[in-house]
């Protein structure tokens, strides 16, 4: 379990950093609180912040939280791969790195707990 923590923490820090970057870049394009600004916030920084919080919550939580987090991270990875293309903006590449780190960490968390249970005979 100890090898999983750095992946999750690095991915979480990068996710929050990317959310801040997206928020700053959208602030110039969508000033104030408008429908377009809220839509941009809901599609950019907000999902990253939710996934970052979910990953932090799942670090010391039970099996249900870890499986939910793994599913959310797989969804994020799928979306990042879908948006990736030649000439994609750097934010998409950073999103891919975040998704890979979080998916590896959550997969390791689920696997390490399952293998620990198998060793204990539960």
Backbone as a printed PyTorch tensor [residue, N CA C, xyz], in Angstrom:
tensor([[[  0.8180,  -1.1970,   0.0000],
         [  0.0000,   0.0000,   0.0000],
         [  0.8590,   1.2570,   0.0000]],

        [[  2.0710,   1.1440,   0.5230],
         [  2.9050,   2.3400,   0.6280],
         [  3.3920,   2.8290,  -0.7330]],

        [[  3.5260,   1.9550,  -1.7010],
         [  3.9900,   2.3830,  -3.0240],
         [  2.8900,   3.0790,  -3.8140]],

        [[  1.6460,   2.9330,  -3.4020],
         [  0.5130,   3.5260,  -4.1100],
         [  0.3700,   5.0130,  -3.7790]],

        [[  0.6330,   5.3620,  -2.5600],
         [  0.4160,   6.7170,  -2.0690],
         [  1.1020,   7.8000,  -2.9140]],

        [[  2.3720,   7.6370,  -3.3080],
         [  3.0050,   8.6940,  -4.1210],
         [  2.3160,   8.9210,  -5.4660]],

        [[  1.8280,   7.8680,  -6.0950],
         [  1.1100,   8.0270,  -7.3660],
         [ -0.1530,   8.8600,  -7.1660]],

        [[ -0.8980,   8.5220,  -6.1390],
         [ -2.1550,   9.2270,  -5.8800],
         [ -1.8950,  10.6760,  -5.4770]],

        [[ -0.9100,  10.8880,  -4.6210],
         [ -0.6160,  12.2510,  -4.1770],
         [ -0.0850,  13.1160,  -5.3190]],

        [[  0.8100,  12.5640,  -6.1360],
         [  1.3280,  13.3180,  -7.2830],
         [  0.2120,  13.6290,  -8.2750]],

        [[ -0.6310,  12.6530,  -8.5390],
         [ -1.7460,  12.8720,  -9.4460],
         [ -2.7300,  13.8910,  -8.9100]],

        [[ -2.9550,  13.8680,  -7.5970],
         [ -3.8800,  14.8230,  -6.9840],
         [ -3.3260,  16.2380,  -7.0420]],

        [[ -2.0490,  16.3930,  -6.7430],
         [ -1.4250,  17.7230,  -6.8000],
         [ -1.4610,  18.2560,  -8.2310]],

        [[ -1.1480,  17.4060,  -9.1950],
         [ -1.1950,  17.8300, -10.5980],
         [ -2.6260,  18.1440, -11.0400]],

        [[ -3.6000,  17.3870, -10.5480],
         [ -4.9970,  17.6520, -10.9070],
         [ -5.4400,  19.0110, -10.3810]],

        [[ -5.0730,  19.3290,  -9.1500],
         [ -5.4340,  20.6330,  -8.5840],
         [ -4.6980,  21.7450,  -9.3260]],

        [[ -3.4380,  21.5100,  -9.6640],
         [ -2.6900,  22.4990, -10.4370],
         [ -3.2850,  22.7320, -11.8130]],

        [[ -3.6830,  21.6530, -12.4770],
         [ -4.3140,  21.7790, -13.7910],
         [ -5.6580,  22.4810, -13.6810]],

        [[ -6.4090,  22.1890, -12.6250],
         [ -7.6890,  22.8820, -12.4150],
         [ -7.4660,  24.3830, -12.2360]],

        [[ -6.4270,  24.7510, -11.4890],
         [ -6.1120,  26.1750, -11.3090],
         [ -5.6980,  26.8090, -12.6320]],

        [[ -4.9130,  26.0960, -13.4200],
         [ -4.4930,  26.6000, -14.7310],
         [ -5.6980,  26.8100, -15.6490]],

        [[ -6.6030,  25.8460, -15.6680],
         [ -7.8070,  25.9820, -16.4880],
         [ -8.6880,  27.1340, -16.0020]],

        [[ -8.7720,  27.2860, -14.6980],
         [ -9.5720,  28.3730, -14.1330],
         [ -8.9840,  29.7330, -14.5140]],

        [[ -7.6650,  29.8450, -14.4440],
         [ -7.0180,  31.1040, -14.8150],
         [ -7.1650,  31.4040, -16.3070]],

        [[ -7.0280,  30.3880, -17.1290],
         [ -7.1410,  30.6280, -18.5660],
         [ -8.5880,  30.9440, -18.9690]],

        [[ -9.5400,  30.3470, -18.2880],
         [-10.9420,  30.6280, -18.5970],
         [-11.4130,  31.9610, -18.0260]],

        [[-10.7410,  32.4600, -16.9890],
         [-11.1620,  33.7210, -16.3610],
         [-11.0350,  34.8880, -17.3240]],

        [[-10.0230,  34.8570, -18.1670],
         [ -9.8720,  35.9240, -19.1430],
         [-10.8770,  35.8250, -20.2730]],

        [[-11.2390,  34.6140, -20.6100],
         [-12.1720,  34.4020, -21.7110],
         [-13.6270,  34.5710, -21.2870]],

        [[-13.9360,  34.1820, -20.0530],
         [-15.3020,  34.2780, -19.5330],
         [-15.3090,  35.0980, -18.2490]],

        [[-15.2200,  36.4300, -18.3350],
         [-15.1920,  37.2360, -17.1100],
         [-16.5530,  37.2560, -16.4220]],

        [[-16.5110,  37.3450, -15.1160],
         [-17.7510,  37.4240, -14.3470],
         [-18.4280,  36.0730, -14.2170]],

        [[-19.6330,  36.1300, -13.6520],
         [-20.4280,  34.9100, -13.4890],
         [-21.5370,  34.9580, -14.5260]],

        [[-21.3320,  34.2050, -15.5810],
         [-22.3210,  34.1080, -16.6460],
         [-22.5920,  32.6340, -16.9020]],

        [[-23.5560,  32.3710, -17.7400],
         [-23.8700,  30.9760, -18.0730],
         [-22.6780,  30.3160, -18.7580]],

        [[-22.0100,  31.0330, -19.6290],
         [-20.8450,  30.4710, -20.3290],
         [-19.6960,  30.2140, -19.3550]],

        [[-19.5010,  31.1150, -18.3930],
         [-18.4330,  30.9340, -17.4110],
         [-18.7140,  29.7290, -16.5120]],

        [[-19.9510,  29.5870, -16.0900],
         [-20.3110,  28.4350, -15.2530],
         [-20.2040,  27.1280, -16.0220]],

        [[-20.5550,  27.1630, -17.3040],
         [-20.4260,  25.9750, -18.1430],
         [-18.9500,  25.5970, -18.3090]],

        [[-18.0960,  26.5860, -18.5270],
         [-16.6570,  26.3300, -18.6550],
         [-16.0890,  25.7990, -17.3410]],

        [[-16.5520,  26.3370, -16.2110],
         [-16.0950,  25.8510, -14.9060],
         [-16.5450,  24.4110, -14.6750]],

        [[-17.7660,  24.1080, -15.0640],
         [-18.3020,  22.7600, -14.8770],
         [-17.6580,  21.7180, -15.7730]],

        [[-17.1210,  22.1360, -16.8920],
         [-16.4790,  21.1930, -17.8160],
         [-14.9710,  21.1100, -17.6400]],

        [[-14.3800,  22.0800, -16.9550],
         [-12.9290,  22.1160, -16.8290],
         [-12.4420,  21.8420, -15.4220]],

        [[-12.3640,  22.8870, -14.5920],
         [-11.7750,  22.7220, -13.2620],
         [-12.5970,  21.8850, -12.2840]],

        [[-13.9110,  22.0060, -12.3090],
         [-14.7420,  21.3290, -11.3140],
         [-14.5810,  19.8000, -11.3270]],

        [[-14.6570,  19.1260, -12.4860],
         [-14.4660,  17.6710, -12.4550],
         [-13.0850,  17.2560, -11.9380]],

        [[-12.0640,  18.0380, -12.2660],
         [-10.7250,  17.7160, -11.7610],
         [-10.6500,  17.8600, -10.2440]],

        [[-11.2740,  18.8990,  -9.7160],
         [-11.2740,  19.0820,  -8.2690],
         [-12.0590,  17.9800,  -7.5610]],

        [[-13.1660,  17.5550,  -8.1550],
         [-13.9660,  16.4700,  -7.5730],
         [-13.1740,  15.1660,  -7.5800]],

        [[-12.5060,  14.8690,  -8.6790],
         [-11.7180,  13.6360,  -8.7670],
         [-10.5280,  13.6920,  -7.8130]],

        [[ -9.9020,  14.8570,  -7.6780],
         [ -8.7930,  14.9930,  -6.7250],
         [ -9.2780,  14.7390,  -5.2950]],

        [[-10.4140,  15.3180,  -4.9310],
         [-10.9590,  15.1050,  -3.5860],
         [-11.3540,  13.6390,  -3.3780]],

        [[-11.9130,  13.0280,  -4.4030],
         [-12.3000,  11.6170,  -4.3160],
         [-11.0820,  10.7220,  -4.1010]],

        [[ -9.9890,  11.0310,  -4.7880],
         [ -8.7680,  10.2380,  -4.6250],
         [ -8.1650,  10.4070,  -3.2380]],

        [[ -8.2020,  11.6200,  -2.7030],
         [ -7.7070,  11.8150,  -1.3450],
         [ -8.5720,  11.0770,  -0.3350]],

        [[ -9.8750,  11.0790,  -0.5530],
         [-10.7940,  10.3800,   0.3570],
         [-10.5690,   8.8740,   0.3220]],

        [[-10.2400,   8.3520,  -0.8450],
         [-10.0980,   6.9100,  -1.0060],
         [ -8.7840,   6.3720,  -0.4580]],

        [[ -7.8450,   7.2420,  -0.1110],
         [ -6.5520,   6.7600,   0.3860],
         [ -6.6880,   5.8900,   1.6260]],

        [[ -7.5250,   6.2900,   2.5540],
         [ -7.6630,   5.5080,   3.7750],
         [ -9.0390,   4.9260,   3.9600]],

        [[ -9.7770,   4.7980,   2.8680],
         [-11.1800,   4.3850,   2.9710],
         [-11.3540,   2.9090,   2.6510]],

        [[-12.5950,   2.4970,   2.6860],
         [-12.9320,   1.1020,   2.4290],
         [-12.9920,   0.7670,   0.9550]],

        [[-13.3970,  -0.4600,   0.6970],
         [-13.3850,  -0.9980,  -0.6560],
         [-14.3110,  -0.2430,  -1.6150]],

        [[-15.4680,   0.1660,  -1.1450],
         [-16.4210,   0.8740,  -1.9970],
         [-15.8490,   2.1810,  -2.5220]],

        [[-15.2070,   2.9460,  -1.6540],
         [-14.5850,   4.2050,  -2.0780],
         [-13.4670,   3.9540,  -3.0750]],

        [[-12.6610,   2.9210,  -2.8200],
         [-11.5370,   2.6290,  -3.7280],
         [-12.0440,   2.2100,  -5.1010]],

        [[-13.1010,   1.4070,  -5.1490],
         [-13.6520,   0.9910,  -6.4380],
         [-14.3030,   2.1550,  -7.1740]],

        [[-15.0070,   3.0150,  -6.4480],
         [-15.6050,   4.2050,  -7.0470],
         [-14.5230,   5.1160,  -7.6240]],

        [[-13.4470,   5.2870,  -6.8680],
         [-12.3390,   6.1210,  -7.3260],
         [-11.6670,   5.5160,  -8.5520]],

        [[-11.4910,   4.2120,  -8.5460],
         [-10.8860,   3.5470,  -9.6990],
         [-11.7540,   3.7510, -10.9410]],

        [[-13.0610,   3.6340, -10.7920],
         [-13.9600,   3.8590, -11.9250],
         [-13.9110,   5.2990, -12.4200]],

        [[-13.8840,   6.2610, -11.4970],
         [-13.7970,   7.6740, -11.8880],
         [-12.4770,   7.9610, -12.5950]],

        [[-11.3990,   7.3570, -12.1050],
         [-10.0960,   7.5630, -12.7410],
         [-10.0360,   6.9290, -14.1250]],

        [[-10.6700,   5.7700, -14.2830],
         [-10.7340,   5.1530, -15.6180],
         [-11.5420,   6.0250, -16.5790]],

        [[-12.6140,   6.6140, -16.0900],
         [-13.4070,   7.5260, -16.9110],
         [-12.5790,   8.7410, -17.3240]],

        [[-11.8320,   9.2970, -16.3870],
         [-10.9630,  10.4350, -16.6890],
         [ -9.9030,  10.0470, -17.7150]],

        [[ -9.3300,   8.8640, -17.5680],
         [ -8.3330,   8.3880, -18.5300],
         [ -8.9450,   8.2290, -19.9140]],

        [[-10.1440,   7.6700, -19.9850],
         [-10.8230,   7.5260, -21.2780],
         [-11.1070,   8.8670, -21.9320]],

        [[-11.5520,   9.8390, -21.1450],
         [-11.8060,  11.1720, -21.6930],
         [-10.5230,  11.8400, -22.1650]],

        [[ -9.4440,  11.6590, -21.4040],
         [ -8.1590,  12.2510, -21.7990],
         [ -7.6640,  11.6320, -23.0980]],

        [[ -7.7940,  10.3280, -23.2370],
         [ -7.3570,   9.6530, -24.4700],
         [ -8.2320,  10.0830, -25.6420]],

        [[ -9.5190,  10.2550, -25.3930],
         [-10.4350,  10.6780, -26.4490],
         [-10.0880,  12.0850, -26.9550]],

        [[ -9.6760,  12.9630, -26.0740],
         [ -9.3530,  14.3420, -26.4610],
         [ -7.9470,  14.4900, -27.0390]],

        [[ -7.1390,  13.4600, -26.9000],
         [ -5.7560,  13.5300, -27.3430],
         [ -5.6570,  13.3550, -28.8570]],

        [[ -4.9610,  14.2430, -29.4950],
         [ -4.7140,  14.1520, -30.9300],
         [ -3.4360,  14.9230, -31.2360]],

        [[ -2.9430,  14.7730, -32.4380],
         [ -1.7290,  15.4830, -32.8300],
         [ -2.0020,  16.9840, -32.7730]],

        [[ -1.1330,  17.7020, -32.1250],
         [ -1.3120,  19.1420, -31.9790],
         [ -2.2500,  19.5310, -30.8490]],

        [[ -2.5480,  18.5950, -29.9570],
         [ -3.4380,  18.9010, -28.8260],
         [ -2.7650,  19.9090, -27.9030]],

        [[ -3.5520,  20.7350, -27.2240],
         [ -2.9630,  21.7140, -26.3040],
         [ -2.2490,  21.0180, -25.1400]],

        [[ -1.2890,  21.7030, -24.5330],
         [ -0.5340,  21.0950, -23.4260],
         [ -1.4180,  20.6700, -22.2520]],

        [[ -2.5330,  21.3360, -22.0490],
         [ -3.4120,  20.9620, -20.9380],
         [ -3.9510,  19.5470, -21.1210]],

        [[ -4.1890,  19.1290, -22.3500],
         [ -4.6790,  17.7680, -22.6070],
         [ -3.5890,  16.7480, -22.2820]],

        [[ -2.3460,  17.0650, -22.6220],
         [ -1.2420,  16.1570, -22.2960],
         [ -1.0670,  16.0490, -20.7800]],

        [[ -1.2000,  17.1760, -20.0830],
         [ -1.1130,  17.1460, -18.6280],
         [ -2.2910,  16.3750, -18.0300]],

        [[ -3.4650,  16.5100, -18.6290],
         [ -4.6240,  15.7370, -18.1880],
         [ -4.3660,  14.2400, -18.3360]],

        [[ -3.7090,  13.8510, -19.4150],
         [ -3.3710,  12.4420, -19.6140],
         [ -2.4080,  11.9570, -18.5300]],

        [[ -1.4110,  12.7660, -18.1920],
         [ -0.4650,  12.3940, -17.1340],
         [ -1.1890,  12.2470, -15.7950]],

        [[ -2.0620,  13.2010, -15.4880],
         [ -2.8500,  13.1450, -14.2510],
         [ -3.6890,  11.8710, -14.2210]],

        [[ -4.3640,  11.5760, -15.3190],
         [ -5.2450,  10.4060, -15.3700],
         [ -4.4500,   9.1090, -15.2140]],

        [[ -3.2920,   9.0300, -15.8360],
         [ -2.4720,   7.8150, -15.7250],
         [ -1.9890,   7.6380, -14.2860]],

        [[ -1.4850,   8.7070, -13.6730],
         [ -1.0140,   8.6020, -12.2850],
         [ -2.1420,   8.1820, -11.3370]],

        [[ -3.2970,   8.8160, -11.4810],
         [ -4.4090,   8.4870, -10.5880],
         [ -4.9360,   7.0780, -10.8370]],

        [[ -4.9920,   6.6660, -12.0940],
         [ -5.4660,   5.3140, -12.4010],
         [ -4.5040,   4.2640, -11.8700]],

        [[ -3.2020,   4.4920, -12.0460],
         [ -2.2140,   3.5470, -11.5020],
         [ -2.3180,   3.4690,  -9.9770]],

        [[ -2.4450,   4.6190,  -9.3380],
         [ -2.5480,   4.6300,  -7.8810],
         [ -3.7920,   3.9370,  -7.3720]],

        [[ -4.9380,   4.2100,  -8.0040],
         [ -6.1720,   3.5860,  -7.5310],
         [ -6.2130,   2.0990,  -7.8680]],

        [[ -5.6650,   1.7260,  -9.0190],
         [ -5.6080,   0.2910,  -9.3590],
         [ -4.7030,  -0.4370,  -8.3760]],

        [[ -3.5840,   0.1840,  -8.0350],
         [ -2.6890,  -0.4210,  -7.0490],
         [ -3.3310,  -0.5270,  -5.6900]],

        [[ -4.1320,   0.4540,  -5.3240],
         [ -4.8210,   0.4370,  -4.0420],
         [ -5.8320,  -0.7070,  -3.9830]],

        [[ -6.5900,  -0.8690,  -5.0440],
         [ -7.5760,  -1.9570,  -5.0940],
         [ -6.8650,  -3.3020,  -5.0940]],

        [[ -5.8190,  -3.4380,  -5.9020],
         [ -5.1040,  -4.7080,  -6.0130],
         [ -4.3820,  -5.0610,  -4.7210]],

        [[ -3.7340,  -4.0790,  -4.0980],
         [ -2.9650,  -4.3880,  -2.8920],
         [ -3.8830,  -4.8240,  -1.7470]],

        [[ -5.0590,  -4.2340,  -1.6630],
         [ -5.9950,  -4.6440,  -0.6120],
         [ -6.5500,  -6.0390,  -0.8910]],

        [[ -6.8140,  -6.3420,  -2.1650],
         [ -7.3400,  -7.6590,  -2.5200],
         [ -6.2810,  -8.7240,  -2.2620]],

        [[ -5.0180,  -8.4560,  -2.6560],
         [ -3.9680,  -9.4540,  -2.4460],
         [ -3.6590,  -9.6110,  -0.9690]],

        [[ -3.7800,  -8.5550,  -0.1680],
         [ -3.5660,  -8.6670,   1.2710],
         [ -4.6340,  -9.5380,   1.9020]],

        [[ -5.8670,  -9.4140,   1.4170],
         [ -6.9520, -10.2510,   1.9320],
         [ -6.7340, -11.7180,   1.5750]],

        [[ -6.2370, -11.9570,   0.3610],
         [ -5.9790, -13.3350,  -0.0670],
         [ -4.8780, -13.9680,   0.7640]],

        [[ -3.8610, -13.1910,   1.1130],
         [ -2.7850, -13.7210,   1.9420],
         [ -3.2680, -14.0290,   3.3460]],

        [[ -4.1550, -13.1880,   3.8560],
         [ -4.6750, -13.3920,   5.2120],
         [ -5.7230, -14.4950,   5.2680]],

        [[ -6.2080, -14.9250,   4.1140],
         [ -7.1880, -15.9970,   4.0900],
         [ -8.6130, -15.5090,   4.2630]],

        [[ -8.8760, -14.2170,   4.0090],
         [-10.2400, -13.6770,   4.1590],
         [-10.9470, -13.6280,   2.8700]]])
